Amino acid sequence: GFVDVYGEDKDGNLVVVEIKRKTAGKEAAFQLAKYIEAIRARSNRKVRGILVAPSLGKDVQRVLETLGLGYKHLEPKRCAETLSRTKTKKLAEFFKET
């Protein structure tokens, strides 16, 4: 699969965001964890992962905590508004900066 959104936080860490339009299940958490591991293998920078969804399924918060990932509640309409005004940059460009 492909990373939905990636960027850099104020501390210079890479941030990977997985966005779900509906309730996010455990498979979404594991998908995000795979992306994080793949990026860590190619970069010497700290990588954070955030799952964004309207809600989480049963026990997903516990899975995220176990995997060291974050969660952010965001309604689909607000997500579309946020994404429509972001600046894009290819993921490969972040690896060149490390």
Phi, psi and omega per residue, in radians:
G1 nan -3.073 -3.112
F2 -2.126 2.567 3.067
V3 -1.180 2.334 3.136
D4 -1.249 -0.920 -3.124
V5 -2.492 2.432 3.056
Y6 -2.446 2.713 -3.118
G7 -2.985 -2.791 -3.102
E8 -2.324 2.340 3.115
D9 -1.520 3.117 -3.061
K10 -1.107 -0.323 3.133
D11 -1.668 0.069 3.123
G12 1.501 0.145 3.098
N13 -1.429 2.545 3.010
L14 -1.292 2.493 3.136
V15 -2.229 2.216 3.106
V16 -1.948 2.248 -3.110
V17 -2.083 2.204 3.048
E18 -1.854 2.165 -3.072
I19 -1.912 2.306 3.054
K20 -2.119 2.387 -3.141
R21 -1.377 -0.399 -3.136
K22 -2.168 -3.032 3.136
T23 -0.896 2.229 -3.130
A24 -1.526 2.262 3.107
G25 -1.719 -3.087 -3.136
K26 -1.047 -0.600 -3.128
E27 -1.069 -0.559 3.097
A28 -1.176 -0.692 3.105
A29 -1.121 -0.754 3.138
F30 -1.200 -0.603 3.073
Q31 -1.088 -0.814 3.111
L32 -1.073 -0.735 3.129
A33 -1.059 -0.672 3.105
K34 -1.101 -0.769 3.113
Y35 -1.049 -0.771 -3.122
I36 -1.057 -0.812 -3.129
E37 -1.102 -0.705 3.125
A38 -1.106 -0.696 -3.141
I39 -1.268 -0.704 3.093
R40 -1.040 -0.605 -3.141
A41 -1.155 -0.389 -3.109
R42 -1.863 -0.043 -3.046
S43 -2.378 2.633 3.070
N44 -1.777 0.321 3.131
R45 -1.789 2.753 3.045
K46 -1.184 2.441 -3.134
V47 -2.173 2.221 3.086
R48 -1.860 2.614 3.107
G49 -2.190 2.368 3.141
I50 -2.314 2.217 3.047
L51 -1.662 2.194 -3.110
V52 -2.015 2.205 -3.119
A53 -2.850 2.829 3.077
P54 -1.126 -0.534 3.131
S55 -2.841 2.931 3.127
L56 -1.985 2.509 3.057
G57 -1.272 3.113 -3.114
K58 -1.034 2.271 3.076
D59 1.181 0.093 -3.120
V60 -1.201 -0.655 3.116
Q61 -1.024 -0.719 3.124
R62 -1.112 -0.728 3.113
V63 -1.099 -0.783 3.123
L64 -1.034 -0.787 3.137
E65 -1.093 -0.722 3.121
T66 -1.093 -0.658 -3.134
L67 -1.476 -0.080 -3.133
G68 1.304 0.526 -3.115
L69 -1.920 2.767 -3.128
G70 -1.849 2.979 3.100
Y71 -2.375 2.464 3.057
K72 -2.362 2.179 3.085
H73 -1.321 2.304 3.093
L74 -2.733 2.174 3.111
E75 -1.216 2.579 -3.093
P76 -0.954 -0.730 -3.133
K77 -1.078 -0.783 3.136
R78 -1.156 -0.642 3.106
C79 -1.076 -0.811 3.130
A80 -1.050 -0.706 3.114
E81 -1.125 -0.736 -3.124
T82 -1.141 -0.817 -3.100
L83 -1.176 -0.528 -3.096
S84 -1.206 -0.281 -3.131
R85 -1.976 0.278 3.137
T86 -1.584 2.668 3.074
K87 -1.548 2.342 -3.115
T88 -1.750 2.649 3.109
K89 -2.641 2.431 -3.115
K90 -1.217 2.471 3.141
L91 -0.989 -0.650 3.132
A92 -1.022 -0.529 3.123
E93 -1.138 -0.578 3.098
F94 -1.160 -0.638 -3.132
F95 -1.207 -0.546 3.095
K96 -1.177 -0.477 -3.105
E97 -1.409 -0.214 -3.061
T98 -1.497 nan nan
